[in-house]
């Protein structure tokens, strides 16, 4: 099993290493749900949810600023993410979301009884991933790189450290 960390892609614009030598991506849910359970008179809890989406924030720095000046930030943008999402289960067959990167295939691990992870081959058929079985495995985990359609009306926030000659930027997008 070999895996290459993909570059960040925004509206088909690839952010190469000199733009994002260091990069961090964060995902968080937001939406019409209760962050803490509602409580009944007897103390029983209830979580209410009307809708849920994902907000992602990206922070990066490199030698040059990102070439994103031509992006229309009033329209939805497509983001090829750099942080993998994952699912873990006792079985080795997983349903994957359709919105994932084609240039970075899913990868996976078998989890041993001792809590170690072992890389295993992953076969993908349409939106289903099957991880190669490993003798003694008690679980499996599959990872993929999402493609998100987000709204980011503010666009990137740019910074520049003149003393260190480092350009930094941050972008926050909310799933459409």
C-alpha positions as CSV (number, residue, x, y, z in Angstrom):
1,X,0.0,0.0,0.0
2,X,1.4,3.4,-1.0
3,X,-0.1,6.7,-0.3
4,X,0.8,10.3,-1.4
5,X,-0.5,13.3,0.5
6,X,-2.5,15.3,-2.1
7,X,-2.1,19.0,-2.6
8,X,-5.0,21.3,-1.6
9,X,-7.2,22.1,-4.7
10,X,-9.6,25.1,-4.8
11,X,-11.7,25.4,-7.9
12,X,-9.2,23.3,-9.9
13,X,-6.3,25.6,-8.7
14,X,-3.7,23.4,-7.1
15,X,-1.8,24.8,-4.1
16,X,1.6,23.3,-4.5
17,X,4.3,22.9,-1.8
18,X,5.7,26.5,-2.1
19,X,2.3,27.9,-1.3
20,X,1.4,25.5,1.5
21,X,4.6,24.1,2.9
22,X,2.8,23.8,6.2
23,X,-1.0,23.2,6.1
24,X,-3.6,22.4,8.6
25,X,-7.3,21.6,7.9
26,X,-10.1,21.3,10.5
27,X,-13.6,20.0,10.1
28,X,-16.5,20.8,12.5
29,X,-20.2,20.2,12.3
30,X,-22.6,23.1,12.5
31,X,-26.3,23.5,11.9
32,X,-29.7,23.2,13.4
33,X,-29.0,20.9,16.2
34,X,-28.7,21.1,20.0
35,X,-25.0,21.2,21.1
36,X,-26.0,19.8,24.5
37,X,-29.0,17.5,25.1
38,X,-32.3,18.9,26.1
39,X,-33.4,17.5,29.5
40,X,-36.8,16.3,30.5
41,X,-38.1,16.8,34.1
42,X,-36.9,13.2,34.9
43,X,-33.4,14.0,33.7
44,X,-33.6,12.0,30.4
45,X,-31.8,13.5,27.5
46,X,-32.9,14.3,24.0
47,X,-30.8,15.6,21.1
48,X,-32.8,17.5,18.5
49,X,-31.6,18.0,14.9
50,X,-33.1,19.7,11.9
51,X,-30.0,19.8,9.7
52,X,-26.3,19.4,9.9
53,X,-23.4,20.5,7.6
54,X,-19.6,20.7,7.8
55,X,-17.5,23.8,8.3
56,X,-13.8,23.5,7.3
57,X,-11.0,25.8,8.0
58,X,-7.6,25.7,6.3
59,X,-4.4,27.5,7.6
60,X,-1.3,27.4,5.5
61,X,2.0,29.1,5.0
62,X,4.8,29.0,2.5
63,X,7.1,31.0,0.3
64,X,4.5,32.7,-1.8
65,X,0.8,33.6,-1.2
66,X,-1.9,31.4,-2.8
67,X,-2.9,32.4,-6.4
68,X,-6.6,32.7,-5.5
69,X,-7.2,36.3,-6.6
70,X,-9.3,35.2,-9.6
71,X,-11.7,33.1,-7.6
72,X,-15.3,34.4,-7.4
73,X,-15.9,34.1,-3.6
74,X,-19.6,35.0,-4.0
75,X,-20.2,31.6,-5.7
76,X,-19.8,28.1,-4.2
77,X,-16.3,26.8,-4.5
78,X,-15.0,23.2,-4.9
79,X,-12.3,22.2,-2.4
80,X,-10.2,19.1,-2.8
81,X,-9.3,18.6,0.9
82,X,-6.0,17.6,2.4
83,X,-7.3,16.2,5.7
84,X,-8.6,12.6,5.5
85,X,-12.0,11.6,6.9
86,X,-12.5,8.1,8.1
87,X,-14.8,5.3,9.2
88,X,-14.0,2.5,11.6
89,X,-16.0,-0.7,12.1
90,X,-15.5,-4.4,13.0
91,X,-16.1,-5.4,9.4
92,X,-13.9,-4.7,6.3
93,X,-16.6,-3.4,3.9
94,X,-17.5,0.3,4.0
95,X,-19.8,2.6,2.1
96,X,-17.9,5.7,1.0
97,X,-19.3,9.1,0.2
98,X,-19.4,10.0,-3.5
99,X,-17.8,13.3,-2.9
100,X,-14.2,12.2,-2.6
101,X,-11.0,13.0,-4.5
102,X,-10.2,11.0,-7.6
103,X,-6.5,11.8,-7.4
104,X,-6.0,10.4,-3.9
105,X,-7.6,6.9,-3.5
106,X,-8.9,5.7,-0.2
107,X,-6.5,3.8,2.0
108,X,-7.0,1.7,5.1
109,X,-5.8,-0.1,8.1
110,X,-6.6,-3.3,10.0
111,X,-6.7,-2.9,13.8
112,X,-5.2,-5.7,15.9
113,X,-6.3,-6.9,19.3
114,X,-3.3,-5.2,20.8
115,X,-4.5,-1.8,19.4
116,X,-1.9,-1.6,16.6
117,X,-2.8,-0.6,13.1
118,X,-1.5,-2.4,10.0
119,X,-1.9,-1.0,6.5
120,X,-4.0,-3.1,4.2
121,X,-4.9,-2.9,0.5
122,X,-8.2,-1.3,-0.4
123,X,-10.4,-2.3,-3.4
124,X,-13.0,0.3,-4.4
125,X,-16.0,-0.5,-6.5
126,X,-18.1,2.6,-7.2
127,X,-18.7,3.9,-3.6
128,X,-17.9,0.7,-1.7
129,X,-14.4,0.0,-0.2
130,X,-13.3,-3.5,0.7
131,X,-10.2,-3.7,2.9
132,X,-8.0,-6.8,2.6
133,X,-8.6,-9.1,5.5
134,X,-5.9,-9.5,8.1
135,X,-5.7,-12.6,10.4
136,X,-6.4,-11.6,14.0
137,X,-7.9,-8.2,13.1
138,X,-10.6,-6.9,15.4
139,X,-11.6,-4.0,13.3
140,X,-10.8,-1.9,10.2
141,X,-10.6,1.7,9.3
142,X,-10.9,3.3,5.9
143,X,-9.8,6.9,5.1
144,X,-10.5,9.1,2.1
145,X,-9.9,12.7,1.1
146,X,-13.2,14.6,0.6
147,X,-14.2,17.0,-2.1
148,X,-16.4,19.7,-0.6
149,X,-18.6,22.3,-2.2
150,X,-18.5,25.2,0.2
151,X,-19.4,28.9,0.6
152,X,-16.5,31.1,1.6
153,X,-17.7,34.6,0.9
154,X,-14.9,36.3,2.9
155,X,-12.2,34.5,0.8
156,X,-8.7,33.9,2.2
157,X,-7.2,36.1,4.9
158,X,-3.6,36.7,3.9
159,X,-0.6,37.5,6.2
160,X,3.1,38.1,5.4
161,X,6.0,37.8,7.8
162,X,8.6,40.1,6.3
163,X,11.3,39.0,8.7
164,X,10.8,35.3,8.0
165,X,9.8,35.8,4.3
166,X,6.8,33.6,4.9
167,X,3.3,34.1,3.4
168,X,0.4,32.8,5.4
169,X,-3.3,32.4,4.7
170,X,-6.5,31.1,6.2
171,X,-9.8,30.1,4.5
172,X,-13.1,29.1,6.2
173,X,-15.8,27.5,4.1
174,X,-19.2,26.1,5.0
175,X,-20.7,23.1,3.2
176,X,-23.4,24.1,0.8
